[in-house]
Amino acid sequence: MSLTNHESLNGKNGETVPLEQSGHDYISVRSLWKVFGDNPERVMSPEYAGMTKAEIQESIGCVVALQNVNLEVSRGETFVVMGLSGSGKSTLVRCLIRLIEPTVGEISIDGENILEYSDRKLTEFRRHKSAMVFQHFGLLPHRTILDNTAWGLEIQGVSKKERYEKARESIELVGLKGWESGYASELSGGMQQRAGLARALTVNPELLLMDEPFSALDPLIRREMQDELIRLQERLQKTIVFITHDLDEALKLGTHIAIMQDGKIIQMGTPEEIVKNPATEYVQDFIRGVSRTRVLGAGSIMQERVTTVSISAGPDAVVEAMLRNNTRYAFVVDSDGELRGAITLEDATKAVQQRVTSIEDMIISEAPECPRVSPGTYIDELIPLAAKTECPICVVNENGQLLGIIPRATLLSSLAENQQTQAEAVSAR
């Protein structure tokens, strides 16, 4: 079942956006349903529109796993789907490559509706364009790590020499070099998951599906694997759909997050959007107790009102600007708006008294005296920077242009607010 142009997709934070405005993403899921039971299509009739998942099951015996799911995933991003057990997240990821056949809907990957694929084309898609990493590793116990890693290429009919060569590259990439001749039983849980990831990467998939891959690992190893995945993604830029029930994991890994409940996506957005603006009580319960300073970026607390002066300005003009705005610092920018550094009121006043005509020699341009961060730098990471200087932290874009500043008082206020929120969350339990 396809949607017409006037129908819509779920947008960020629950709003809808017209399909014709949704862009050209790598994955586009539209009006996707999966219902288990006899005559599943009847669940979509108006008669059951207002019923909950439990009410439908009690009424007609059908289990609604997915309800009108709409989402889009950009090429090269890590898109996290999270929810509690039974929310539909694992069903969704399996529908993406038709390990589970959807009841109705549309799944477009790289511009093609895979629900229209023949069996042969679907097999080719699974072998060459996608790969899956499971929670329980799925390594073949009678095969070496090298043979396990080369398994996907063996199925494709790639020669032994070539598949071993690529498998060794993947093994080294995930940090398992030297274990090529070992067996799964000789590896720790974290090492086995690295081997499973290496096997997926060896076929060089465009799409990597990861269904709670780190859930069975100990907390320390789990964090190590999360860091490893971040490192690999920075290098490889795969399109990843990652399934988890752990909010901290979702916030750490996801460029965008979709939160599911009873087969529905109830909120989508960036980690920052979800933490700042939970759409429902269910989402609010998820984020209760989350340290916002580990999720929110510098851009969320910066002050956009900044005293700026041109690098060609004289000390007189600089002093006048700071006195007018009652500030101890002015920030020097060039003709392109690029930040050159900061000047203190004390230095500018001294320059006026000494009749200096240029401000260039008095600019504080280097860290730690004049720290610079991107808007996405986590608030927690600002603390050691602020401890080394009284100068506000400068927030700049990728071109070095000044976007705003974070005075020490603003940072301390944010930290205090976060501590208060966490304390309230603990007392509410």
N, C-alpha and C positions, 0 to 999 in steps of 0.2 A: 504494500500500500504506500503510495507516494503522496507527499503533501503538495498542495497548490501554492502559488506564489503569495496568496494573501494569508496563508497560515504562518505560524511563527515557531522559532526556536527559543528555548530558555536562555536568557542572557545572564550576565553577572548579577549576583544577589537576587535572583529570582525574577527579574524583569524579563520581558520578551523582546526579541529583535526580529524584524522581518527577514525572511530567508534571503531575499534579494540583496540585503545589506550585510549578510553574514560573512562574506569574503570567501577566499579560496583556500581553505585549510586542508591539511593532509587527511584528516578523518572528519567526517560529518555524519552524525547519527540523527535521524529524524523520525519522530513519532514511532519509536521502537517499543514493541510489546513482546513479552514472552509469557505465555500462559500454558501451564501443564494441566492436562485433563481432557475429557471428551468435549468435542465441539468448542474449542477454546475461543473462536471468534465471537461467540455470543457475549463474552465479557465486555466487548467494546460497545455494545448496544446501550442506548440511553437509559435503559431499565436499571443498569448497574452503575451508572456514572457516579452516583453519590456514595456508593458503598466502600467500606474499607476492605483491605485485603482479607482480613479474618471473616468479615461478613459474607464476602463472595464465596470463600471456601466453604463456609457453613451452609450457604444457600444452594449452590450448585456443584460443589465438590471440586471446583477448579482452583488451582494454586497460581496466583498472579506473581510471577517472579520479577517482571519488568512492566512498568506502567508509563507509557507515553514518554519515553526517555529521549531527550534531545541534547546533543552536545557537539562541540567542535574542538578539535585538537590541532594545533599548528605544527607544521613540520619542524622537527628538531627540539620540541619541548618535552618536558617531563610532566605529564598530566596524571594527577593522582585521584583515584576514586576511593573514597573511604566511607565506612559505615559499620554498624554492628553486624553480627552474624544474622543471616537471613534478610539483609537489606537489599540484596540483588547484585552486589558488586562483582562477585565471581561469575554469576550468570552473564552479566554484561560483557566482561572481558572475553568470555568464551563465544559469545555471539559475534564479536568483532571479526573472528576468523571462522565462524560457522562450525565450531565444535559443538555448539548448541544452535539449532536452527530457530531463528526468531519466528514468532507467530505472524506478525505484520510489521511493516516499517521499512526503512531504507538505511543502509549502511554504505556510505561512499568512502572509499579509500583511494587517495591519489586520483580523484576524479572519476572513479568507476564504481558502480553499484555492485558490490560483491554478491548480493543476493541473486543477481542475474547470471552469475558465473556457472558454467558447466562444471561437472565433476572434475574434468581434466584441468580446467583453468584454475579451479579452486585448489587442487593439489599443487599446481605450479606456484600459486600465490603463497601457499603455506611453506613450500620448500625453499623458495628463493627470496621472497619479500618480507617474510615475518618469521619470528622465533618467539618461543615462550619459555619462561623460567618459572618453575613451580616451587612451592613451599618445601616439598620433601625431596628436592634435588633431582630425582629421577635418573640417577646414574646407573648404568648397567654393571652389576657387581663382577661379572666374569671378564670385563674388558678393562684394559689399562686406562689411565687418565688421558693418554694421547689418543687412544682409539675412541673413548667416549667423546672427546672433544671433536674428533673428526667425523663423528657419526652422521651429522647432517649432510656433509659433503659426500660421504660414502653413498647415502641414499640418492643423491643427485647424480651419481655415476662419475664423480671426479676421480682422477687417477690417484693411486696411493701416494705417490711422491708429492703431488700438489696439495692434497688434503692434509698430509702430515706437515708440510711446510706451513700452511695456513693455521693449522691447529697449534703448532709450536709458537707461532706469533701471538695467538690468543692466550695461550697458557702463560706466556711471559707478560702479556698485557695485564692480566689479573693477578700477577704476583705468585704464580705457581711453578716458575721455572725450576727444574730439577726433580719435579714429581711426575714427569711424563710416563715413567715405567711403573709407577705405583698404582694401587687399586683403591677404590672408594673406601673400603674397610680400613685402610691405613690412614685416612685423612680425618681431621676434625670436622665438626659440622660447618664451621666457617670456610674451611678449605674445600669441602664438598660443594658448598654453594658457589664458591669461586669457580670450581670446575664446571658447574652447571651454567654459570654465566659465560665462561669461555666457550662452551659448546654452542650457546646461542649466538655469540659474536662471530664464531668461525664462518658461518654462512653469510656474514655481512648483511644482515637484514635491514630493511628500511624501517620496519616496525618491530619494536621489542615489547612484548607483553609480559608483565611480571605480577604473578598472583601471590601476594603475601610471601615473597621469597625469603624474607628474613625473620618471619614470625617464630620459627622453631629454634632460633639461635639464642644463646645467652646474651644478656644486655650489652656487655662490653664488645663481644664479637659482632653483635647487631650494629652497634654504632660504627665499628670499623668498616663493615660492609656498606653502610650508608655513605660513609666518607669515600669509600672506593668507587661507589656508583657515581657520586658527584664528580670525582676526578675523571672517570672514564667518559662521562657525558660531556664534560667540558672539552674533551679531546675529540670524541666521536660524533657528537651532535645527532644522535639517533632520535627518532620519535618514540617516546616511551609512554606506555599506559601502565601505571603502577597501582596495584590494589593493596590496601592496608586497612586495618581497623584501629591503627594507632595514630592519634592526632599529631603527636610530636614528630613522628616519622613523616607524615603528610606535609607538615609545615616545613620540615627541613629539606625535603626532596622536591616538592611540587612547585612548578611555575604557576600552575592553576590547579585548583582542587574542586572536585564535585563531591558533595556529601549526599548519601543516599539513605532513604528510610522507606521500608515497605515497598521496594521496587521503584520508588520515585527519586528523582534528583530534586532535593529541596533547597539547595543553594550551590551556586558556582561562583568562583572568583579567585583572585590571587590570595595567598596566605594572609597578606595584610588586610585585604578587604573583608575576609571572613572573620578575622580576629576583631577588627574594629566594628564591624556591622553584622553581627549574627542575625540571620533572617527569622529564625524561629526559636522557641524554647529548647527544642531538641538540639539545635546547633549551639545554643548558649550553654547547655549542659556539657557539650563536648569541650568547649573552650574554657570552661570555668577552671581557674587555677593555672592556666597557661601564662607563662611569663611573656608579657607583651614586648618587653625589651629584647627578647630573643627572636621576635618575629617582625616587629615594626622597624622600618628603616629611618635613617636620618631625615629623609624628606618629609616624614610625618610630623616631626616636631620643629622643623626649622622655621625661622622668622624670615619672611620674604622682604620685609621692610629693612633695608640695609643702607648705611651711609657709604656711598661709592663716590670716588673721585677719579678723574682722568689722569693718566700717567703724565700728561702734559701740564697738569695744573700746578700752580705755585703753592708754596707753604701757606701763604695768606688765605687762599681759597680753601685749603684743606682744613685749617683751623676754624675758619668761619663755618664750614659744613658740619664739623663735629660739635661746635658750640650750639649751632642751630638745632641739631638733633639730640643734644645732651648725651653724647656718647664718647667713650675714650678711644675708640678705634674707627678708622676709616679704611675702606678696602679699595685698592687701586686696580683699575681695569684699563685695558688698552682699547683701541677703536673697535675691535671685534667683540668686546665684552669679556675677553679672557682675563681671568684673575692673575694679577702680577704679584700681589701680596697685600700686607696691611701696614698701616702707619699709626703710631700712638699719638695721642694729643700732646703728650710731653715732648716727643721728638719733633713734631711739627711746630710747636710753640718755640722750642729752642732754635729751630731753623729760621723762624721769622726774626727772632732776636739777633741772630748772627747774619741776617740778610742773605741767606742762601736762596738761590733762585730755582733750583731743581729739587724735586723730591725723590729722585731715583736712588740716591745713596742711602736714604733712610728707610727704604721699603724692607719690611720683614717678609721674606719670601719662602723660607725653607721650614720644614718640620724639624723639631717639634714646636717651635715658636708660632708657626702659622700652619696648623694642620688642615688638610683637605681630604674630603671623603665624597663618595658618590651618594646619591639619594637613597640607594638600597642598602647602604652599610648599616648593619644592625645597631640599635641603640647601645646594646651591651658593649660593642666594640669601641664606642666613643669614650668610655670611661677612662682608660689609660691615656688617651690623647688629651683629654681635658685636664688630667692630673699634671701634665707637663708644661702647661702654659695658661696664662690668664686670657689670652686672645680667644675670641669665639671660634669654634670650629667652622670652617668654610665648606659649604655643600656645593659641589660643581658638577656639571654634566660631562659627557664624554669628550667634549671639545675644550674643557677647562673653563667654561663660562660660569660665572658665579650665579647660583640659584637662590642662595639664602645662607643664613648663619645660625649657629646654635650656641648661644651664650652658656656659660657654666650654670647659671641659675635655672635656665630652661631645662638643661639636662638633669639637674638635681630634682627639679619638680617632677619630671617624667618618671624618674626612678622611684621617687616617693609615692607617686600615684600608682605605679605598678605594684609596689610592695603592699600598699593598702588594699588593692584589688585582690591580690593573692591571699592576704590575711582574711578578707571577707569570704573568699571561696572556701578556705579551710574551715572557718567557723560555721559555714552553711552546711557542711557535710554531716 
